Amino acid sequence: MKKVGLLATGSYTPERKLTNSDLEKMVDTTDEWITTRTGIKERRIAADNEYSSDMAAKAARDCLGKVNLRPDLLISSTATAERACPYQASIVANRLNLTNLGAFDLNAACSGLVYSLAVAKSMIQTGPYRNILITASEKMSMLTDYTDRASCILFGDGAAALMLSSEQPEHEILATELGLDATGSDYVIMGGREDYYFRQDGRKVFKFAVTIMGEMIDRLLLKSGASKNDDFYIIPHQANYRILESAARESKLPQDRFICYIDHYGNTSSASIGLALDEAEKEGRFKKGDLVLLIGFGGGLSWAGAAIRW
Ligand code: UT7
């Protein structure tokens, strides 16, 4: 089987910041409540005329600037595309003058980036593809009800990009896992005709997230031939800092194994793992040989995991 590596990452976040003190002026909330219940301090918000595809294209440009490769396939993860057609991958390819490639969108809510990574890995291993570009971009502000204090404090906008390749299989993707518990499909809802704005059963999603994180850590370690005593880091979907605290407690792992940037980006749905990965990479948080576990979870209720040898 061909080895597939994660060759480069890229990211983009809008300039505008929405802080907890801004939200205190918009709804009945406090910085203290938001910080203790979620760990979020601020989020980025796209301009009215800045769409998910614009952010995806900027993250993709950042990623492509780091590698001397042209993608032969583009997968765009998004649940917040501004149009059904042209779909997001088509807009991004056009913006970046990418030609001679296949392209499609993938929506698996907050698990979308890791779902895309698993699909891309197997398409490289079984198909004619060599270099696959993934974007994960979300304009969550578009689907956020800024009169609902339970949800408007959670979300931010942003985009990330990853380049997978079999040509230079550095940072090898060792294993992936995909899953869905469709009995919880109505626990997270957004973008419908009647329920346009984001709504969730927060407590049920919280419990699900903690359980699935524990299971994914065990399964990804097993599939990678590693154990809890090895050096490894977890980059989970950045939904709530308390989810990471509970997952660390239940998995009996130190908190510093969990990489978290939720304080300054909030929940950016499928972009969140890519943003955290790009930031962690820039800060040099991983050394060669470390195992990095990406764990997505969210609407669906979906989950997805990937183990990468750094
Ligand atoms: O990315 C998609 C996946 N989503 C997730 O992973 C989210 C998982 N869930 C969560 O992160 C948490 O459930 C939330 C952060 C969404 C909510 O935290 P919670 O501890 O479950 O709070 P709650 O919804 O049970 O609300 C507790 C109290 C309520 O008041 P009462 O009924 O106890 O009087 C709410 O009305 O807090 C109140 N509340 C607020 N108070 C101040 C809810 N939102 C706010 C707010 N400011 N913004």
Residues whose N, C-alpha, C, O or C-beta is under 5 A from the ligand:
A	BS01	UT7	D28 T29 T30 W33 R37 T38 C110 R149 A150 I153 G202 R203 V205 F206 A209 A239 N240 N267 F297 G298 G299
